[in-house]
């Protein structure tokens, strides 16, 4: 599409796009763009316009870990709800009634303190607000200018854990299932080991790589062969290996009743 009187179809520099300062509790804001010019359809250049309105809000904050890069970033996550309208003026024979279409999308962008976009996912609104399969995934850093104004300090307070911790299972005593809840202060590779009262290993729950936060997992009181265990006292142990090689472990007792 060519530029017309509406000017270039792009947002201003980041300092004009984001509130200053941008924090975890910044109020939602709206971005608008508009362009008049020619839209190319096949071999025809038809007069028309494109406009969009995007509602932007900070909906999450904390540490984003990219396992493919083994890197973590302090980020704010922006949720962008965009409505884009494409309009073509009436044109004899080909489009006597003109043309209009609205495209609605959701985009989630994780940005650092320098407005570098670390991860961005975009999907049609048909997939829902919290889509699990995105149409586009982009991994990048340092793609936008560094500007002052973002304040990420609150990211490390409100909902950030203060220590590694393994909670007492619930329910306890239990039959036939129980839940383990654990909290990670740093991104880590997590395993949960189950032992009997003699210290013999019963099962291993491989949780994989987890970011900072609190997690909950359910155990069904069965061995790896899916055979139900007998009543008695058992122990479960959290083993978390952080990215710097440090290891945190904590063990608790639980009671299985039949």
C-alpha positions in Angstrom: 0.0 0.0 0.0 1.3 3.4 -0.9 1.4 6.4 1.5 -1.2 9.0 1.1 -2.5 12.0 3.0 -2.8 9.8 6.1 0.9 9.5 6.4 3.0 6.4 7.0 1.2 3.4 8.5 3.4 2.9 11.5 3.5 3.7 15.2 5.7 6.5 16.6 8.9 5.9 18.5 8.6 3.8 21.7 8.9 6.9 23.9 5.6 8.1 22.4 3.9 4.7 22.3 4.4 3.7 25.9 3.3 5.6 29.0 6.2 7.2 30.9 7.1 5.5 33.1 5.7 2.1 32.1 5.1 0.0 35.2 3.4 -3.3 36.2 0.2 -1.3 37.2 0.1 1.2 34.4 -3.4 2.0 33.2 -4.5 0.5 29.7 -4.0 2.9 26.8 -5.1 3.0 23.1 -3.0 3.3 20.0 -4.5 4.5 16.7 -3.2 4.4 13.2 -4.7 5.6 9.9 -3.7 5.7 6.3 -5.3 6.8 3.1 -3.9 5.8 -0.2 -4.1 3.0 -2.8 -4.6 -0.6 -2.1 -3.3 -3.1 -4.7 -5.6 -5.9 -5.8 -4.1 -7.9 -8.6 -3.1 -5.4 -11.2 -5.4 -2.7 -9.9 -4.5 0.2 -7.5 -7.8 1.1 -5.8 -8.3 4.1 -3.5 -9.0 3.1 0.0 -7.9 3.3 3.7 -6.6 1.3 6.6 -7.2 2.2 10.2 -6.6 0.3 13.4 -7.3 0.8 17.1 -5.3 -1.2 19.6 -6.1 -1.5 23.3 -2.8 -2.2 25.2 -2.4 -3.2 28.8 0.3 -4.7 31.1 -1.2 -8.1 32.2 1.9 -9.9 33.6 5.4 -9.2 34.8 8.4 -11.1 36.1 11.2 -13.3 34.7 10.8 -14.7 31.2 13.1 -17.7 30.5 13.8 -18.9 27.0 15.0 -22.5 27.3 16.2 -22.5 23.7 18.6 -19.7 24.6 19.2 -20.6 28.3 18.6 -17.0 29.1 16.2 -15.1 31.4 14.9 -11.6 31.1 13.1 -9.3 33.5 10.0 -8.4 31.5 6.6 -6.8 31.4 4.1 -8.6 29.2 1.8 -6.4 27.1 -1.6 -7.7 25.9 -2.6 -5.9 22.7 -6.2 -6.3 21.4 -6.2 -4.9 17.8 -9.1 -4.0 15.5 -7.9 -3.3 11.9 -10.4 -2.0 9.3 -9.6 -2.2 5.6 -11.8 -0.2 3.3 -11.8 0.2 -0.5 -13.9 2.9 -2.1 -16.6 1.9 -4.7 -15.0 1.2 -8.1 -17.1 0.8 -11.3 -17.6 -2.8 -12.5 -15.1 -4.4 -10.1 -16.3 -3.2 -6.8 -19.4 -1.1 -7.3 -20.4 -1.4 -3.6 -16.9 -0.9 -2.3 -15.2 -3.3 0.3 -14.8 -3.3 4.0 -13.3 -5.9 6.4 -12.4 -5.9 10.1 -9.5 -8.0 11.3 -9.4 -8.7 15.1 -6.2 -10.1 16.7 -4.6 -10.6 20.1 -0.8 -10.1 20.5 1.3 -10.7 23.6 4.7 -9.0 23.7 7.3 -9.5 26.4 9.5 -6.4 26.7 12.6 -5.6 28.7 13.6 -2.4 30.5 15.0 -1.1 27.2 11.9 -1.9 25.2 13.6 -4.8 23.5 11.1 -7.4 22.4 12.1 -10.8 23.7 9.1 -12.8 22.6 5.9 -11.9 20.7 2.9 -14.1 19.9 0.0 -13.1 17.6 -3.2 -14.9 16.9 -6.6 -14.3 15.3 -9.2 -13.4 17.8 -11.1 -16.5 16.6 -8.6 -18.6 18.7 -9.7 -16.8 21.9 -8.1 -14.3 24.1 -5.8 -16.8 25.8 -4.7 -18.9 22.8 -2.4 -21.8 23.2 -1.4 -22.1 19.5 -0.2 -18.9 18.0 0.0 -18.1 14.3 3.3 -16.2 14.6 6.2 -16.6 17.1 9.2 -14.2 17.0 12.3 -14.5 19.1 14.5 -11.3 19.0 16.4 -8.8 21.1 17.6 -5.3 20.6 15.2 -4.6 17.7 13.8 -1.3 19.1 15.6 1.8 20.3 16.6 2.1 23.9 14.5 4.8 25.6 14.1 5.9 29.2 10.8 5.5 31.1 10.1 1.9 31.9 10.2 1.0 35.6 10.4 -2.7 36.3 11.2 -2.5 40.0 7.7 -3.5 41.0 8.1 -6.6 38.9 10.2 -8.1 41.6 7.9 -7.5 44.6 4.2 -8.0 44.3 4.0 -11.6 43.2 7.6 -12.7 43.2 8.6 -15.5 45.5 11.2 -14.8 48.2 12.6 -18.3 48.5 12.6 -21.9 47.3 10.0 -23.8 49.2 8.2 -27.2 49.3 4.7 -27.1 50.9 3.2 -29.9 52.9 1.1 -32.1 50.6 -2.7 -31.7 50.6 -4.7 -33.6 51.6 -2.6 -35.4 54.2 -3.4 -38.2 55.1 -4.7 -39.0 51.6 -6.3 -41.7 49.4 -5.9 -42.1 46.5 -4.3 -38.8 45.3 -2.6 -35.8 46.8 -1.0 -32.6 45.6 2.5 -31.2 46.0 3.0 -27.5 45.8 6.5 -25.9 45.4 7.9 -22.4 44.8 11.0 -21.5 42.8 13.0 -18.4 43.4 15.0 -18.9 40.2 14.4 -20.8 37.0 15.4 -24.4 37.6 15.2 -28.0 36.4 12.8 -29.7 38.7 12.3 -33.3 39.9 10.2 -34.7 42.7 11.4 -38.0 44.3 9.1 -40.4 46.2 10.6 -42.7 48.9 9.2 -45.3 51.2 9.9 -45.3 55.0 13.1 -47.4 54.4 14.4 -44.7 52.0 14.0 -46.8 49.0 13.0 -44.9 45.8 9.4 -45.4 44.7 8.9 -43.0 41.8 10.4 -39.9 40.1 8.2 -37.0 38.8 10.2 -35.2 36.2 8.7 -31.7 36.0 11.3 -30.3 33.5 12.5 -26.8 33.3 10.3 -24.3 35.2 10.5 -20.5 35.6 10.1 -18.5 38.7 6.8 -19.0 40.4 4.6 -21.5 42.3 3.6 -24.8 40.9 1.3 -27.7 41.9 1.5 -31.3 40.8 -0.8 -34.3 41.6 0.5 -37.8 42.6 -1.7 -40.9 42.4 0.1 -43.1 44.9 1.2 -45.6 42.3 4.6 -47.0 41.3 6.1 -46.7 37.8 4.2 -49.9 36.8 0.9 -48.2 37.8 0.5 -50.5 40.7 -1.3 -48.9 43.7 0.9 -48.5 46.8 0.0 -49.9 50.2 -0.9 -47.8 53.2 1.9 -46.3 55.1 4.3 -43.5 55.5 6.1 -42.1 52.5 8.4 -39.2 51.8 8.6 -36.7 48.9 11.6 -34.6 48.0 11.9 -31.5 45.8 15.2 -31.4 43.8 15.6 -28.1 41.9 18.8 -27.3 39.9 19.1 -23.6 39.0 20.8 -22.3 35.8 24.0 -21.4 37.8 24.4 -25.0 38.9 23.2 -24.5 42.5 20.8 -27.1 43.9 17.9 -26.8 46.3 16.4 -29.8 48.0 13.6 -30.2 50.6 11.9 -33.3 51.9 8.5 -33.8 53.6 6.5 -36.7 55.1 3.1 -37.9 53.9 0.7 -40.6 55.0 -1.3 -42.9 52.6 -4.4 -44.5 54.0 -6.6 -47.1 52.5 
